[in-house]
Amino acid sequence: MTDADPPPPPTPPLHAQTRAIRAGRGGDDTSLAPVLWSTTTFRTPTVADAQHMATSIGAPRFYSRYGNPTVAGFEEAIADLEGAEAARAFSSGMGAVSAVVLGLCSAGDHIVAQRQLYAGTQLLFQAACPRFGIDVTFVDGTEPGAFEAAVRPGKTVLVWAESPANPKLDVIDLAALGAITGPMTVVDSTFATPVIQQPLSYGVDLVVHSATKGIGGHNDASLGVVAGSRELLDWLWGFAVLQGANASPFDALNGLRGVRTLAVRVRQQSESAQRLAEALEQRPEVIEVRFPGLASHPQRALVEKQMSLPGGLLSFELGGGFDAGRTFVESVRIAQHAPSLGGPETLVTHPASTTHVNLTPEELERNGISPGTVRVSVGLEHPDDLLADFAQALAATTA
């Protein structure tokens, strides 16, 4: 190329489906499958090498609590999909959540969090944070301006959101959240996964996932991950090394495998969930259906603005209360009664007796969870089979 030659045309940005296939391959050499580095410890040639790695952030071949090549590949893939500078993997979603909260907040600090949360996160805020002198204010995340109004200048360190929220699929305005100045903003985007929304593109500082769920996608990896700026992730890395909730190389390997098929799985699950939600709206046993793809979703305009697909999660409320909810989840034959989500099997969960069982009746009511609420994680079965299965299980609730 000479000085007179025109520069090559810019490479167009790759779609998420393509990035999911290509991301996180830096340490794989010529292997198409991720390489498993199952070791906890690496030989160091010299004392100088050991000293350098012991004082470096994320050294991948020193000691696996500090970094591991397989885990690093998973972290690179999530950072790529989220449009982040860096990511850090953990042994579970709650490992990631607690690392962000306790790694960034100290005694005397203040957190603003939405009420509509996964119960484990809510209990961390309600039970653990006060023990460390961290004050938490809960707000209705769907109310415009509620997050910003609760911020205490000079005191609020963190604003925490979850969108779509567990289990009623409430959606938070990501642009409004990202526009808040002062505290750091975090979105738990587990239900959406990176192929549906990218909170960082709205100015949010950190995005958190329980990668055990949709990202891993096969119910065989326990993983959490945080993505954001290099500066924030370097700070969190220091806390994470002390916390010790580092991801297993085996789980990171399965997480990378899940990333490769994430886009196609989410697309199929979204299509099946749409059919199921529309059918449930017509059932006399069902009082309400919550699904981002329905016109009846209270934040439908926001869904269309910031989500590329509605996702594979839905919830519905049965008029028969606790007994109806129990009967339904115990009557399904193709779907499975289990407290997780995002895998190939359709799972049904009764939040009042499982995922949110530790909340008081008043807290459940404030979060919009009734004794008859059922959460559904739609899998990869044929939708006609799921429709028939749900029809017979619903009929059992009034038998």
N, C-alpha and C positions, 0 to 999 in steps of 0.2 A: 504494500500500500504506500503510495507517494503522498506528498503534501497536497497534490492536486486532486487526489481521489476523494469522493464524498464519503463521509462517515457512514458506517453501516446503519440501517434502520434500527430503531430501538426494538428490543424484544418485547412483545406484548405480555402483560402479566398473565400468569397461568391461573386457570380455574382451580377451585378448591379440590375438585375430584382428581386433577392431575397432580397437585401438590401433595395430596395424601399418598399417592403412589411413589412419588420421588423423594419425599422428605425423610430425613433421619438416616441417611445412608453413608454418612461420612466415614464411619469406621468399619464398613463392610467389605472393603476392597472390591473384588469381583463377584462376591456372593450376592445373589438376588434375595435370598432370605437373610433376615437379621442374624448376626453372629452372636452367639451366647458366650459372654465372659462370666462364667459362674464363680470365679475366684473372689475371695474377700481381700486378698493381699497380693501385692506385686513386688517382685524383686527390684531393688534399686541398685544400680551399678556402683554409685559412689555416695559418700556422705553429702557431698555438695548437691547431688541430684535429690537425695532424700530431704535435705533442708529446704531446697527450692519448692518441692511438691508439698511439703508440710505447711508451708507458708503461702501457698498459692490457692486461689479460689477455684474449686471444681477440678482439681488435678485428676484425670480419669484413670491413671494407672499407678496409684499409690496405695490407697486403702478404700474399699468400696463404700464406706460411710462418707468419704469425701467426694468420690466420683467413681464411675464405672463406665466402660465404653458402651455396653449395651444400654444402660440407663441413659447415658448421654445421647444416644441415638433417639430414644423415645422423647427426651426433652427437646431435642432439636426439631423433631417432627411436629410437636405441639406448638412450639414457638413459631414455626413456619406457618402452620394453619391459622394461628391466632394473629399473625402479623406482629409478633412480639420480638424484642431483641434477645430474650433469653427465657428459659423455663427451668423449673426445679421439680423433680418427681419425688413423691412420698409413698409410704407404704399403704396409705388409704386416703380417702377423701377427707376424713376428719383429721388425719395427720397434716394435710395441706391447710385445712381451715385453721387448726390450732397454731400452726407455724406462722401464718400471716397475723393472726390476732396477737399472740404472745410475743412474736418476733418484732412487731412494730409498736406495740402499746406497752406502757409502763404504769406504775402506780400513780394515780392522779389524772390519768388520761380519760378521755370520754369517747364513746363509740355511739354512732347513730345506726340502728339496724331496723329493717322492716319486720313487721309482725309475721308476715307470711314466709315462713322459713321451714327448712328441714328441721325436725325436732332435735337432732343431735347438735346442730349449730345453735339453735335457740337455747338449749340447756347449757352449752358452753358459755353463752352470753349471760344467762340467768344465774348459773351456779358457780362456774369457775372464775369468771371475770371479777365478781365482787371480792372473792378471796384474795385477788392480787391488787385490789384497790382500783380497779378499772370500772368506771361508771358506764352504764349502757342505757340509752333511751330507745324505746321501740316506737315506730310510727307505722301508719298505713302506707305501704309503698306505692299503692295505686292512686293515692291522693296527690294531685299536682302540688308541687312545692313543699311537700311534707318533710322530705329529707333535709332540704336546705334550711327550712324554718327551725329545725331541731339542732342545727350546728351551733356550738358554742365557740365563738372565735377565741383562739389561743388555747382551747382545751380539747376540742374534738380532733382526734388524730385519724379516725377511720369512719367511713360511711359504707355500710355493708348492705348489698342488695342481692336478691336471688330471682332470676328471671329466665324462663317461666318458673314460678314458685311451686314448691312441693306442699300439698298435693293438688291444689285447686287451679294450677296453671295461671295464676295471676301474672301479668306482664308489667314490667317496670320501664319507664321512659329512660332509655339509656343515654340519649343526648342530654336530657335535663340532669341526669346524675353526673355525667362527665363534665358538665359545665360548672359544677360546684367548685369553688376555689377555697384553698386552705387545707382541709383534710385530704388524706388519700382515699380514693374510691375503689371499691372492690365489687365485682359481680360473680356470684356463683352461677355458672352457665351450664351446669351438668345436664339439665333437661334438654338444652338446645344442641349441645356439642358445637365444635367450631365450624361445621359445615352449614349451620343454620344461622348463626349470628357471631359477630366478632366485636365484643364490647369495647376493646381497646380502640377501635376505629371511631368510637364516639367520644373519646377523651377520657375513658375510664382508665385508672392506673394499673389495676391488676385484675386478671380473670382466673377463677378457680374452677377446677373440675374434680368430681369424684370419677376418675377414669375407670374405676371398677365397672361403671355403668355403660353408657353408650359407646364411649371411646374404645374400651376393651372389647365390649360387645359380645362376649361368649361365656360370661359367668365363670371365668377361670383365672382372673387376675385381680388382685387387690392393689389399687393404685390411686394416688391423688396427684394433682399437678397444679402448679401456679405459673402463670406467664405474665410478663410485663417488661419494663425497662431493665437494662443491664444493671443500672445503679441499684434499683430496688431488689432485684434478684440476687445481686452480690451480697447485699445486707442480709437478706433472708437466708442465704447459703450459710453464713456464719452461725445464725441461730439454729438452722436445721442440723448442722453437724453436732451441735450440743444436744439438740432434741433427740436425735437418733432415729426418727421415723423415716429412714431412707428406704427407697424402693428396692425390692429384690430384682436382680438381673433377670430371673425367670419370669416375673410378672411384667417387667419392662419389655421382654421379648414378646410376650403375649399381647401387651398393649400395642406394640408396633404392628403386629399382625392385624389387630383390630383396626388400626388407623388405615391400613391399606384398603379395607372394604367399607370404611365408615360411610362414605357418600352414598353408595348403592344401598346399603342397609337402611339408612335414614330415609332415603327416598321411598323405598318399599314400605317401611313402617308407617310413614306419613300417609301414603295412599290407603293402606288398610285401616289406619286409625280414623281417617276421614269417613270411610264407609261405615265403620262401627259406630262412630259418634252420631252420624246422621240417623242410623237405625235406632239407636238408643233414645233419641229425642222423640221418636214415635211410640215408645213403649209406655203403657199406662202405669207401670210399676215405678217409673223413673220421674222424679220431680224436676231435676235439673241435670244438664250435661255441660261440663266445662272442657272445651277443646279449642285451641287457637285457630283451627281451620273453620269453625262454625261462625256463621253470621251473628249468632246469638252471644258470642263471647263479648263480655263487657268492654274489652279493649281491642276490638277487632281492627280499628284503624291503626293502632300502634303495632299490632302484629304484622299488618301488611307493610308497614314502614320499615321495620327492623328485623324481620325474620324471613328468610328465603323459603322456608318450608314450615308447616305447622308442627312437625315432630310426631313421635310415636306414643306420646303420653296423653291420657285423658282421664277425667274423673267424672263420676256421676253420683247422684244422691237418690237413694231408695226411700220411698215413702214409709216403708215398714220399719224404719229405725234400725237399732242394733241387731235384732233378730233377723231382719231381712238381709242386712249386710253380711252377717255370719253365714246365713243359709246360702247366699249367692256364691261366696268364695269357696264354700265347701262343696258346692254342687257342680262347678265347672269340671269338664272332663278333658278337653283339649288344652285350655289354659291351665296354668299351674298357680296354686296359692303359695306365694313366696314374696319376701319383702325386699325385692331389688327391682332393677329396671334396665332396659337397654339391650338385653340379650336376644338371642334368636327365638326363645320361647315366649309366648304371651304369658305375662304374670299378672295376677290380680292380688290386690292388697287391701286390707281393711284397716285404714290408718288409726282409727280409734282404739284398736286392740293390738296394734303392732308398732308401726313407725312413729306414731305420736302418742303411744300409750302412757308415757310419763308426764304428759301435760294434764293440767286440771281441767274439769269440765268448762270452766270459765275461759281458760286459755284456748281450748279447742273451739269454743264458740266465737271468740275474737278472731281466730284464724280461719273461720268459715268452714270448720270441719264438724260434720254432724255424726251421730252414731250410725247413720246409714250411708256414709260416704264410702265409695269404693274407688280405688285408683287402679288404672289399667296401664301396663306397659305392653304395647302391641308388638308382637314378634313377627316372624317371617312365615307363619302358616298361611294357607290360602284363606282369604277373607271370608269366602262362603262358609268354610268350616267353622270359623270363629263366630260368624253370625248365628249359625245353627246352635253352637255350643252356648252362646250367651242367651239365646231365646229359651232353651230348656232350663238354664239356671235361673233366669228371671221368673219363669213359670213356677219354679219350685218355691220362690219366696212368698207366693200367695196360695200355695196348695193347702 
